[in-house]
């Protein structure tokens, strides 16, 4: 179960420096596995992040830390734990692609699951998208397991595509997964109802407790 609150915030140049480092350690998961220089990253910030007309939206994923218990908790700072986005947006069709990279030290603790829910909520309930899809390569077996489970838990579907990625001398398949706004919101309401039940002792965070490291999760769009 993740500790602390998690929120999405607008990306800064400093956030992208951490993102660039994380990205370079995930090459087997990327659709376009090329190294980025600082100059290339600055151009990405200027043309994509600062461009309101771009068809990509990215956020920093922050953990807000608290000390104390309950009503007497005090704010104890925040930590950038990842970068995510809703990319390749087709406004006329109201669909887009999910993007998520989690930093080292935050894997296997449920952060990836919660971050994905925040991104889907942003896309569906604030940007009014109808469908959000993604692709995960079989070069990334733990990421494949994570995204297929997340998709199934939120009412979505997936399909396997053959020979989608060439990596180190061989071709790998991929899985496309898709979730609609109705499916996501319906699944979230069921989870909330379960959490509110007096018979519930666990809650939905246990689903994310074994999430794999984001360096093993799929590519980001718009890179």
Buried (B, 14 or more C-beta within 10 A) or exposed (E): EBEBEBEBEEBEEEBBEBBBEBBEEBBBBBBEBEEBEEEEBBEBBEEBBEEEEBBBBBBBBBBEBBEEEEEEEEEEEBEBBBBBBBBBBEEEEBBBBBBBBBBEEBBBBBBBBBBBBBBBBBBBEEBEBEBBBBBBBBBBEBBBBBBBBBBBBBBBEBEEEEEBBEBEEEEBBBBBBBBBBEBBBEBBEBBEEEEEEEEEEEBBBEBBEBBBBBBBBBBBBBB
